[in-house]
Amino acid sequence: MFGIAQIVALLLLAQRGLEEIYSAANTRRLLAQGAREVGAQYYPVVATAHLGWIAGIFLLISPNATVYWPLLMAYLLLQVVRYWVIATLGRYWTHRIITLDGAPVITDGPYRFTRHPNYAVTLIETLLLPLAFGAWGFALIMTAIWAAVLHYKILLEDSAIADRRAGSNTTGATPGPAQKSEQH
């Protein structure tokens, strides 16, 4: 039986699948330009956590779950911020940690407010969407898992761009590769 939670999970899977296609194209192009990937061995952990969250929404939330519409609307509004991040990084946005020596570090768009806006969005999304269906336990567990996964990914990412950040190679106008490889 399908309910709103299952429909939302399928739409989420389609959304993130399209994002993966865009990310993979950007990754291939950046690598062809001489960029390098950092933390490739960690990427399956990130992908598994993400797919586990989507699968949990589909499988663990009852098709008859009450929908808390204000929370669902808040989740949908959060997608504006998500795509603001993606638009800010443009053709440099990837799910992976891809870095190109000499590229500027982004300080424009949502990066004016925080160094890792997509990861902030990821944590809020992970909490909000299950809460929109009353799945408090699942929301808290997955948010804790994502916090641990993203903490390590941020360490890898910050290390990958440390030389560029230290060199004050920042920009507010021109995106550079792997300023953030942010995924959710």
N, C-alpha and C positions, 0 to 999 in steps of 0.2 A: 504494500500500500504506500502511496506517495502522499506526502503532505507538503506544506509550504517549505519546511526545512529541507526536504529532499530536492525540491525544485530549486531552491536557493543554492544548495550544494552543487547541483549539476550546472547551474549558470556560473557559479564560482569556478568550477573546473574548466568550463569553456573559456571564461575570461582569462584565467591564468595560463591556459594552453596557448591562447593567442599571444599573450605576453611572452611566453617561452619562445615562440617562433621569432618574435621581434628581438628578444635577447640573444638568441642563437645567431641570428644574422649579424647583429652588432658585434658579437664575440668573434665570429669568423673574420669580419672585416678588420677589427682591431688587431687580431693576431697577425693577419696578413700585412699590417702596417708596422709590425715589429714589437707589438705589445707582448706581455707575458702574463700567464695566469699564476696567481698565488693561491695556495690552499685548495688545489683541485681535489685532493683526497678528502677534503671536508665537505665538498659540495653535495655528495649523496646524503650526508646527515641533514643538511638544510632541506633538500628536496623531500626526504622521507618525513621530516617533521611537518612540512607544508602539506604533503599529501595525506598524512595521518590526520591532520586537523580537518581537511575537507571530508575525508572518509568518515571521521567521527561525527561530523554534522549530518552526513547522509545516513549513517548506520545507527548512531547512538541516540539521536533525538527522535522522539516519537512523531509519527506522521500527524498525530492528533495534538501535538504540543500547542499550548497557548502562544500566540504571537504577541509580543510586546512591541507594538508598532512604533512608538517613539525611539526605542533602541534600534530597531531595524532601519528606521529613517536616518538615525545618527550614523549607523554603519554605511548607508548609501552616501551620505554627505561626506564621509571620510574618504570615499573614492575620489572625490575632487582633489583632495590633498595628495592622494596616491598618484594621480595623473599629473599633478603639478610637479611632483618630484621627477617623474618619467619625462615630462616635457622639458624640464630644466636641464636634464642630462642629455636629452635628445638621442642622437645616434651613438652616444657613449654609454647609454644605460644598458647594463647587463645584470643577469642574476649571479654571475660569477664575479670573482675578484680579478679584474683585468687591469693591468697598469702599463702605461707607456711613459718611459723616461722623458722628462722635459715638459710633460703636459701640465697645464695649470690646474690648481685645485679650485673647485667650484665654491664660491661664496655667495652666489646669486640665488634668487627664488627662495624656496624654503630653507636653503642652506644658510641664509642670513640669521636664522633663528636657532638652528641646532646643526651639529655636524652630521647627524644621522637621521634625517627626517623620515626616511622610508621605514627605518627600523622602529621608530616611535609609532608610525602608522600601523605597522605590522602587529605590535603588541596590543594596541588599542583594538584593532580589527579582531584579533584572536580572542580578546575578552568579550567584545560587544556582540559579535554575531551569535555565539551560543547563548549569551544572556538574553538575546532577543527572542529566544525560544524557551527561556526558563531553565536552561542547562547550566546551572551555577557551578556544579562540580567539574564538569567538562571544561567550562570556561577557565576556571582557576588552574586546573591541571595543565591544560594546553598553553596557557599564558606563561606558567612557570617553565615549561619545557622550552617554549620559544625564547624566553628571556635567557636561558642558559645557552641555547644554540646561537642566538644573536650576539651574546656577550663574546663568545669565542670568535665568531665571524668578524666582529668589530675589531678585536685584537689583531687578527690577520690583516684586515683591510687597513687599519691605521698604520701597521708596520710596513705594509706595501707602499704607502704613499708618504711615509715619514720624511724621506729625503726631499721630496717636492714641497711638502708643507714647511719644512725647516728653511728651505731656500726662498720662502715667501713668494713662490710662484703661484699666486692666486689670481682669480679673475671673477668678476661679477657678470661678465657678458658672454664669454666664449667657453662653452663646456669642454672639458678635457676628459680623456679616457680614465675610467676607474677612479673617479673622484669618490664615487660610491658605486658599488656593484649591486646595490641593494635589491633584495628579493623579498617577496612574501607571496 
